[in-house]
């Protein structure tokens, strides 16, 4: 499994734009074959802070997501809405059993 947790600070005047368009991207991403879970949360105390949780079947599924048209559109559109801040990225591995996607 390939999991990404990302925190993004959004410019205050673009919070509504970010939320509206992220919902579109998230809905499309959750339909991707290799997507296990793709969710976005907003900080209760700081509405400009967003947390993105992504879980994909493997590295290839994550890369397919990065190459998807809806993702490319999202990145281009949302770039100016974010606070520029050199976000750190950490590659992590599970030390507990990986979660299993519930059956529908």
Beta strands, then each sheet from edge to edge (+ up, - down):
strand 1: 2-9
strand 2: 35-42
strand 3: 49-56
sheet 1: 1+ 3- 2+
end
